[in-house]
Amino acid sequence: MQENTSLAPKESFEKFINSNKTAEILESAKPFIELIMHNECALREIETKLNVLNDEFSTLYNHNPIETIKTRVKDPISIVEKMNRKGVTPTVENIENTLNDIAGIRVICSFPEDIYNIADMLTKQDDVTVIAKKDYIQNPKPNGYRSLHYILGIPIFLSTGPKNMKVEVQFRTIAMDFWASLDHKMKYKHDIEDADEIAAELKMCAEAINAIDYRMQVIKNRIEMNRRK
């Protein structure tokens, strides 16, 4: 009878992990794993600051300016693909120097004035640096897209000391986010008939949504004024 020399699943996994080849792979991947971890830490720093501001507004003014906060870190494949499109070798150093949006936060606010209030208070904090700002609310993109974008610098504190990181922060109202989500889906559809007509319709929708945002803000301010009387 032939002896069964196959390993149990646990033994097989341990043998794989302890093999020299696997150790080399894990060692070469370590800087990229650390890169993702550092960006996740930076996201938590900014998210915590936003939650503190939201809680403070709730306590002082009985109003939560932030509806939701969505965070994401680009996955390694997306990072490499973007670096390749830029024609830059995807080393960790090059990635950190080239990309500003590995870590991203989308802040959904109730009203346009909430966007500017929260963004102003966040960017004025001592440990936050404004690297870039694009106001697509005051200056919409040609397709009608509206949002307030920042690239912010924020330190994270590691065992080796502080490290400066970059986080992309986008501020939108609920309506702006609804429109942007639909527009994003449209961009990934192929062979759409009457594409120009649809694009024009979407732009008109963006303008209508923006008008409603500001009308709702006026109503909200009137209600608050009545409360103070």
C-alpha positions as CSV (number, residue, x, y, z in Angstrom):
1,M,0.0,0.0,0.0
2,Q,1.3,3.4,-0.9
3,E,2.0,5.7,2.0
4,N,-0.2,8.9,2.1
5,T,2.3,11.8,2.3
6,S,-0.2,14.6,1.7
7,L,-0.3,17.3,4.3
8,A,-3.4,18.5,6.3
9,P,-4.7,21.9,5.2
10,K,-3.2,23.6,8.3
11,E,0.2,22.0,7.7
12,S,0.1,22.8,4.0
13,F,-0.6,26.4,4.8
14,E,2.2,26.7,7.3
15,K,4.6,25.1,4.8
16,F,3.5,27.7,2.2
17,I,4.0,30.6,4.6
18,N,7.4,29.4,5.8
19,S,8.7,28.8,2.3
20,N,11.5,31.1,1.1
21,K,9.6,32.1,-2.0
22,T,6.5,33.2,0.1
23,A,8.7,35.1,2.5
24,E,10.2,37.0,-0.4
25,I,6.8,37.8,-1.8
26,L,5.5,39.0,1.6
27,E,8.7,41.1,2.2
28,S,8.4,42.8,-1.2
29,A,4.7,43.5,-0.5
30,K,5.3,45.0,2.9
31,P,6.0,48.6,1.8
32,F,2.7,48.6,-0.2
33,I,0.8,47.1,2.8
34,E,2.3,49.9,5.0
35,L,1.3,52.5,2.4
36,I,-2.4,51.4,2.5
37,M,-2.3,51.3,6.3
38,H,-0.8,54.8,6.5
39,N,-3.6,56.1,4.2
40,E,-6.3,54.4,6.3
41,C,-4.8,56.1,9.4
42,A,-4.9,59.5,7.7
43,L,-8.6,58.9,6.8
44,R,-9.4,58.1,10.4
45,E,-7.7,61.4,11.5
46,I,-9.8,63.5,9.1
47,E,-13.0,61.5,9.8
48,T,-12.6,62.0,13.6
49,K,-12.2,65.8,13.1
50,L,-15.4,65.9,11.0
51,N,-17.4,63.9,13.5
52,V,-16.2,66.2,16.3
53,L,-17.4,69.2,14.4
54,N,-20.7,67.6,13.6
55,D,-21.2,66.7,17.3
56,E,-20.3,70.2,18.4
57,F,-22.8,71.8,15.9
58,S,-25.5,69.4,17.2
59,T,-24.8,70.5,20.8
60,L,-24.5,74.2,20.2
61,Y,-27.0,74.8,17.4
62,N,-29.3,71.7,17.5
63,H,-28.3,71.0,13.9
64,N,-26.2,68.3,12.3
65,P,-24.6,69.8,9.2
66,I,-23.2,66.4,8.1
67,E,-25.6,63.8,6.9
68,T,-23.1,61.0,6.1
69,I,-19.3,60.5,5.7
70,K,-18.0,57.9,3.2
71,T,-14.4,56.9,3.2
72,R,-12.3,54.8,0.9
73,V,-8.7,53.8,0.2
74,K,-7.8,53.0,-3.5
75,D,-7.1,49.3,-3.9
76,P,-3.6,48.4,-5.1
77,I,-4.7,47.4,-8.6
78,S,-6.4,50.8,-9.1
79,I,-3.3,52.6,-7.8
80,V,-1.0,50.7,-10.2
81,E,-3.4,51.3,-13.1
82,K,-3.4,55.0,-12.4
83,M,0.4,55.2,-12.2
84,N,0.7,53.3,-15.5
85,R,-1.7,55.8,-17.1
86,K,0.5,58.6,-15.9
87,G,3.6,56.7,-17.2
88,V,5.2,56.6,-13.8
89,T,6.8,53.5,-12.3
90,P,4.6,52.4,-9.4
91,T,7.1,52.4,-6.6
92,V,5.9,53.3,-3.1
93,E,7.9,56.6,-3.2
94,N,6.5,57.5,-6.7
95,I,3.0,56.7,-5.6
96,E,3.2,58.9,-2.5
97,N,4.7,61.8,-4.6
98,T,2.4,61.4,-7.6
99,L,-1.1,60.5,-6.3
100,N,-3.2,62.8,-4.1
101,D,-6.3,60.7,-3.9
102,I,-5.2,57.3,-2.5
103,A,-7.2,58.2,0.6
104,G,-10.6,59.8,0.0
105,I,-13.5,61.1,2.0
106,R,-16.9,62.2,0.8
107,V,-18.8,64.4,3.2
108,I,-22.5,64.7,2.5
109,C,-24.0,67.8,4.0
110,S,-27.6,69.1,4.3
111,F,-27.2,72.5,2.8
112,P,-24.6,74.4,0.7
113,E,-23.8,76.8,3.7
114,D,-23.1,73.7,5.8
115,I,-20.5,72.7,3.3
116,Y,-18.6,76.0,3.5
117,N,-19.0,76.2,7.3
118,I,-17.6,72.7,8.0
119,A,-14.9,73.0,5.3
120,D,-13.7,76.3,6.7
121,M,-13.5,75.0,10.3
122,L,-11.7,71.8,9.2
123,T,-9.1,73.6,7.1
124,K,-8.3,76.2,9.8
125,Q,-7.2,73.5,12.3
126,D,-3.5,73.8,13.2
127,D,-2.5,70.3,12.0
128,V,-4.4,70.5,8.7
129,T,-2.7,71.9,5.6
130,V,-4.6,72.9,2.4
131,I,-2.6,71.6,-0.5
132,A,-5.2,72.2,-3.2
133,K,-8.8,73.5,-3.4
134,K,-11.3,73.3,-6.3
135,D,-14.7,74.9,-5.8
136,Y,-17.0,73.2,-8.3
137,I,-20.1,74.6,-6.5
138,Q,-19.3,78.2,-7.4
139,N,-17.6,77.1,-10.7
140,P,-19.4,73.9,-11.9
141,K,-17.8,71.6,-14.4
142,P,-19.1,71.9,-18.0
143,N,-21.4,68.8,-17.4
144,G,-23.0,70.4,-14.4
145,Y,-21.0,68.6,-11.7
146,R,-20.9,70.5,-8.4
147,S,-18.8,69.7,-5.3
148,L,-16.2,71.3,-3.1
149,H,-12.8,69.5,-3.4
150,Y,-9.8,69.7,-1.2
151,I,-6.4,67.9,-1.0
152,L,-5.5,68.2,2.7
153,G,-2.2,67.4,4.4
154,I,-2.5,65.6,7.8
155,P,0.1,64.1,10.0
156,I,-0.3,60.6,11.4
157,F,1.8,59.6,14.4
158,L,3.7,56.3,14.0
159,S,6.1,54.6,16.4
160,T,8.9,56.1,14.3
161,G,7.5,59.6,14.6
162,P,5.0,61.7,12.6
163,K,4.4,61.2,8.9
164,N,2.6,63.7,6.6
165,M,-0.1,62.2,4.5
166,K,-2.5,63.5,1.8
167,V,-6.3,63.0,1.8
168,E,-8.8,64.1,-0.8
169,V,-12.0,65.5,0.7
170,Q,-15.1,66.1,-1.3
171,F,-18.1,68.1,0.2
172,R,-21.5,67.8,-1.5
173,T,-25.1,68.2,-0.6
174,I,-27.5,65.2,-0.7
175,A,-28.8,66.4,-4.0
176,M,-25.4,67.0,-5.5
177,D,-24.3,63.5,-4.5
178,F,-27.5,62.0,-6.0
179,W,-26.8,63.7,-9.3
180,A,-23.1,62.8,-9.3
181,S,-23.9,59.1,-8.7
182,L,-26.2,59.0,-11.6
183,D,-23.7,60.9,-13.9
184,H,-21.0,58.4,-12.8
185,K,-23.2,55.5,-13.9
186,M,-23.9,57.1,-17.2
187,K,-20.2,57.5,-18.0
188,Y,-19.7,53.8,-17.8
189,K,-22.5,52.9,-20.2
190,H,-21.4,52.3,-23.8
191,D,-23.1,52.9,-27.1
192,I,-25.8,55.2,-25.7
193,E,-28.1,56.7,-28.2
194,D,-28.6,60.4,-28.1
195,A,-25.7,60.8,-25.8
196,D,-25.5,64.6,-26.4
197,E,-29.1,65.1,-25.7
198,I,-28.9,63.0,-22.5
199,A,-25.8,65.0,-21.4
200,A,-27.7,68.3,-21.9
201,E,-30.7,66.9,-19.9
202,L,-28.3,65.9,-17.1
203,K,-26.8,69.4,-17.0
204,M,-30.3,71.0,-16.8
205,C,-31.0,68.6,-13.9
206,A,-27.8,69.7,-12.1
207,E,-28.9,73.3,-12.4
208,A,-32.4,72.6,-11.1
209,I,-30.9,70.6,-8.2
210,N,-28.6,73.5,-7.4
211,A,-31.6,75.9,-7.4
212,I,-33.5,73.6,-5.1
213,D,-30.5,73.3,-2.7
214,Y,-30.4,77.1,-2.2
215,R,-34.2,77.4,-1.9
216,M,-34.2,74.8,0.8
217,Q,-31.4,76.6,2.6
218,V,-33.5,79.8,2.5
219,I,-36.4,77.9,4.0
220,K,-34.2,76.4,6.7
221,N,-32.8,79.9,7.6
222,R,-36.4,81.3,7.9
223,I,-37.4,78.5,10.2
224,E,-34.3,79.2,12.4
225,M,-35.1,82.9,12.5
226,N,-38.7,82.2,13.7
227,R,-37.3,80.0,16.4
228,R,-35.2,82.8,17.8
229,K,-38.1,85.2,18.1
